Amino acid sequence: MVIKAVRIRTTSGVGPLARHLLDGRDNEAVAVIQGNIADLADAVDDARRFARVYALRHFIVAPALPLSRDQFQQAVGALAAEFGFAETVAVIVEHRKARAAADATDTHWHVVVPEVDAASGKVLSNAHDRARHEKVSRALELMFHHPVIGGAHDRAVLATFRRDGRDDLADQLAEHLGLGPRPVEAFTTKTHQAAKRQGIDLAQAKVAVRRAWATSDSDKVFRSRLAEHGLVLASGDKPGTWVVRAISGDIFLGAAHRLAGVRRADFNSLIERTGYDRRSDHTPPHEPRAGNTDGHAGIATRHGDGSVARPGDGFADGGRGKVFPRNRDRVVADDRERNRGKQEEPGRPPSASQRPRNPGDASAHDRGLIGSIQRATTALTELTGSDIHRSYEDRTISYLDGIEAQARARVNDANIEAKPDPPQRLATTRENRDAAEARNIELWKELRASQKRMAIPDRAPSLLKRLLGRKAPSRPSEGFEKEQSDLQAAIIASERTLEAAIAEAARAEKSDVAVRASQLGARKAEIGSANMVLSEVLRARRAMAAFPALAFTGPVFTAWTGQRIERRWRDMRNRQSHTFQGGPIGLS
């Protein structure tokens, strides 16, 4: 069971919280269990009267297993006893919706209580609130026999149970301590609400990140999995930290390792080693013999396969004798060279360096090494054939050609004005608006038809009936009046629904316009950046045409030199940019 709380500032008022509590769009069902929104408005007025910073305390109770109403009332009572408020002043709203996590039920509750006492102005207790939330959660989990979710303050909760004399709960909780990693909140409530305003579901994003991590074996695959869900991996502000952002709106979702549910070191081991082959991650064990063959301690360690590891051979452990795959072949080759010409002892099996190697017996580790060597050989071959035998001028020109081609491709891609389909929210709101409008028109037609039927006069009696003194039967008007009354009530409700649908469609259209404007701005920025690169390439070409020797300095210095030459030439032509002595300005 997860219990957390948010303190609502007095300046925020009750409007945003009320919209969230009664929002039926993001929830399958909304039920007000106790209280109403007017109670929250009164609490805000009390906080303003006493000049308090916070007006409301918003508790969120999300159990792992379903709770009955009676069990939830016990949970509210436990919160009230812990934080010192009356159960009767709480506004309780029940939400039901499908959860992104499979280990959570689809029902959660919102409990909102005043922060300020209406009579005394005393503020609700908030000291060590997170530890106290966990205390209530652990107690309820043990009472209701729910799965115990490890918390960051379990030991403090255990000590509190002992101090309060609740040894039964303390003994049960002690059995669960240390069974899992310390939980860390994947994202804050503030981040969750900011992403929600942009139409991003952080819970779904977290599930997408975890699935991408579970199905990825390299940095490239992981990034492509994130891109499928509109997410991008970026470096964080702290060294060695990666974060996940949404491509649309550049929304910060949280630390990547927290969203993936792994330790940061494990996450960085894959991401920071681009192109790393997991198949070569295994280090074969090397069992040293009891003594060194040369009789000197610490100089050499001979392994069971006959290879000798000396200080400096192991690149990861500082040369303490552990041989890693990178230098294993070199060590074996050195032993083979030293053992050349030696006679094998009778009855002794040949060493690993003397045994013939069968390619079919290669382990997964060896296959990984062979693949890495083949890729490195291919890369060296391509480098030798394309760059090493070319002149500096040709290499610089080739580099500039590549940069120019990339920049022009960026310009062409940005100039292609894509016409994406309208988002699902916009299409849905438009359909709802059209349906509400059609229903309203239909009801008006039915009302007019009923009024016409009621206005038709009764038939005049025949001559015979008039001679006999009989009257024609009149139609009852009660049926028409009830029908018209029902239609008028339905029209009023339909018009309200239509107004809400029109407002929602307007908001969706406004959001769509903002998204399209953001995309247009991004396209313009991309074109501007690419044009700057093209101008730098042009200046570098001009500089090389005037001074071919610049090719020896490389393309970067050539482009910088071309920029300075262009600026100096422009300043020399502009007379207003000269000093009173006649020299150009800004040459330093």
Secondary structure, DSSP 8 states (H G I E B T S, - for coil): -EEEEEEEEGGG-SHHHHHHHT--SS-SEEEEEE--HHHHHHHHHHHHHTT-SEEEEEEEEE-SS---HHHHHHHHHHHHHHHT--GGG-EEEEEE---SSTTS-SEEEEEEEESB-TTT--B---TTHHHHHHHHHHHHHHHHT------TTHHHHHHHHHHTT-HHHHHHHHHHTTSS-----SS-HHHHHHHHHTT--HHHHHHHHHHHHHT-SSHHHHHHHHHHTTEEEEE-SSTT-EEEEETTTT-EEEEHHHHHTS-HHHHHHHHSSTT--GGG-------B-SS-TTS-TTT-EEBTTS-EE-TTS-TTTTSSS---HHHHHHHHHHHHHHTTT----TTS---TTTS---GGG--HHHHHHHHHHHHHHHHHHHHIIIIITS-HHHHHHHHHHHHHHHHHHHHHHHHS-------HHHHHHHHHHHHHHHHHHHHHHHHHHHHHHHHS------HHHHHHT-------SHHHHHHHHHHHHHHHHHHHHHHHHHHHHHHHHHHHHHHHHHHHHHHHHHHHHHHHHHHHHHHHHHHHHH-GGGGGG-HHHHHHHHHHHHHHHHHHH-GGGB-TTS-BS---
